[in-house]
């Protein structure tokens, strides 16, 4: 199914401007329902500016009204021009996220050993050399690498990770892990995301205050 050009921004707009369910928005935008929940609760890593899919000619008001009238209805996207896709090279990752790649790789190696290096490289957008260095602990920065969920780091979506793990588990002949976070643990996950975000904000404020104090001391 086709997806909007900017799924997270589109989801933010739909949350703020419609009565669609989180599941309907997640399905239309190609996101995990927990990602939509985080956007709605303002616990996403960054505050998103909504993108109107109607003005972008990706959705009609008639479709939105159909969805609001029937929670089971799946929104149909308007056909647009076929986007240009990269066919070669590793997955692109924004500069601000590249320093998080080793943590995401370490998490996958630790929690999903059944996933191949090639699959990790495709998901995270890295090289086999880097993966092997982290695996055998010869990476130049191994002392500072801490395994962290690549979804939390913003390196991939929950849907991409789930699909990758399920495929690897099937190939290895083992039972794929069941995502049970929607069964009673949603609030705990949202609180965890919120606490992590607040901690990052406090750390940034403390660093800024320390830098300002250092400058004042130098000028004095």
Buried (B, 14 or more C-beta within 10 A) or exposed (E): EBBBEBBBBBBBBBBEEBEBBBEBBBBBBBBBBBBBBBBBBEBBBEEBEBBEBBEBEBBBEEBBEBBBEEEEBEBBBEEEEEEEEEEEEEBEBEEEBEEBBBBBBBBBBEEBEBBBBEBBBBBBBBEEEBBEBBBEEEBEEEEEBEBBBBBBBBBBBBBBBBEBBEBBBEEEEEEBEEBEBEEEEEEEBBEEBBEBBEEEEEEEEEEEEEEEEEEEEEEE
